[in-house]
Amino acid sequence: MATAINTIKQWFKTGLKPTQDQFWSWIDSYWHKDELIPQDKIQDLSTTLSGKADADQLANKANADATGLTEEQIAKWQKALGIKPTASGKSFE
């Protein structure tokens, strides 16, 4: 069980010697690096994860083509990328 940080600080003030039980309570108040932290103990984890895009959404976004662009947007991209029209004046398809 976790012990309040202010209580622990009182045990370790200069000149004081914590008891064995106090020391063990201090150690038991923290997660050891070899322990797995349960997901339900991580504050707002579910909320944070629910706001993220799932793998399918990211794959679809990454694989999306430019079919939804307007002529104006296409022209701006062509200009930005230095793409010149073909001899017929049409864009590459």
N, C-alpha and C positions, 0 to 999 in steps of 0.2 A: 504494500500500500504506500502511496506517495505521502511524503511529509512536507508540509508547507516550507517554502524556501526561507522565510523569516525565522521559523523555528530552528532550522538547520544552522542558520547563521549565528544564532544565539549559542549553540553548542560549541562553535569553533571560534569564539572570540579570543583575543589575545589573553594568554594566561590560563584559559580554561582547558580542561582535558575531557573530551567527550567519552562517554562510557562505551563499552562494547556494543550495547543495544542501540545507542544513538548512532554510532558509526555504521552499524548494519542497516539501520533505518535510512541513513543518508545514502548508502550504496543502493538500497532497494528502491529509492525514489527516482532512479534514473534508468534509462534503457541502456543495457550494455551493448557494445558494438557487435557482439556475437548473437544477440537476440533479434528475432524478427519483430518488427513493430506491427501489430494488427492494424489493418486498414481502418477499422472503425475508431481507432484512437488518434487518427490524423485529422486535425481540424479542417473542416470544409472540403475534404478530399472528394466526396461524391459530387458536391456542387461544382467544384472546379473541373472534374472530369466530365461532367454532363455538358459543360460548355465547350468542350473540345470537339472538333470534327472527327468522325470515325474514319477508318482506313478506306472504306469504299468512297466516301465523299472526297477524300484527298486524291484517290486514284482517278476518280472522274474529273476532278478539277485539273489534275496534271495532264490528263489525256485529252482534254477538251480542245476542239479546234476553233477556228476563228469564224465559223459560220454565222454567229450571232452579231458580228460587227456590222455597223452601218458603213455606207460608202465613205462618209466623212472620216470615220474612225480608221478605215482601211487606208485612206489617203494620208492621214497623219502618221500611221505606222510606217507606211512606205517611205515617207519623207524622213522620218526619224531613223530608219534603218538604211537609208540611201538606196532604196530599190527603185530603179527606173522602169517605166512602162516598156512593154515589148514593142517591136516594130509596128505591130498592128494597133498599138495604143491600148491593148487590153492587158489586164493584170495576169500574172501567172495563176493558174488554177491548181 
